[in-house]
Amino acid sequence: MNGPHDLGGQMGFGPVRPEPDEPPFHTEWEGRALGLTLCVGALGLWKIDESRHARESLPPAVYYSASYFEIWLRALEALLLNHCLVSAQELAQGSAAPAVGPHPRRLEAATVPAVLAAGSDYQRPLGIAPRFRPGDRVRARNIHPRDHTRLPRYVRGHTGVIESTHGGFILPDTSAHQRGENPEHLYTVVFDGAALWGPDTEPGLTVSVDAWERYLEPA
């Protein structure tokens, strides 16, 4: 989908201002928002793609006026509602109804470091050879799906070069909607900045995009 997150090449949003020695969280609630997202994600009701899609599906007026962790929190609210973990009334009241009992996959405090260190494996074996090889010229397909996609809008229709292949990975387009893993070959494709944004591009700029096989066609 062409959501509010897809800002590559757009103007009017102001400069990025990195903070020297920026802390992980500027206020306590930001850490709690991240912690809640990770703990509920550990229940296994959705994968990272569905979580990402929830953030990217926020209305533009909400997305652009929210801070980074507020976006995470609003997306978590939508996921909790969609999976019937809370009710709209509970969210409105800011308090939960009495729980039936702890979830069997709840994340205990003592196990958090090990779980986070282990991460999640999204690579899957494939029995077919990759369609493209490093050095091949490819074109990003000009697609505008209504559902989730990881293909940035600003590279669609443009030509790039395969830099590397990574093997099979879960396809986010279907994983985000619980329509199966459907793994495909994943590539890193390098696009010339001038080809994307014209002669005013910073000299020598290139953009690397990780793209699943279905996003690409021979150039």
Secondary structure, 3 states (H helix, E strand, C coil): CCCCCCCCCCCCCCCCCCCCCCCCCCCHHHHHHHHHHHHHHCCCCCCHHHHHHHHHCCCHHHHHHCCHHHHHHHHHHHHHHHCCCCCHHHHHHCCCCCCCCCCCCCCCHHHHHHHHHHCCCCECCCCCCCCCCCCCEEEECCCCCCCCCCCCHHHCCCEEEEEEEEEEECCHHHHCCCCCCCCEEEEEEEEEHHHHHCCCCCCCCEEEEEEEHHHEEEC
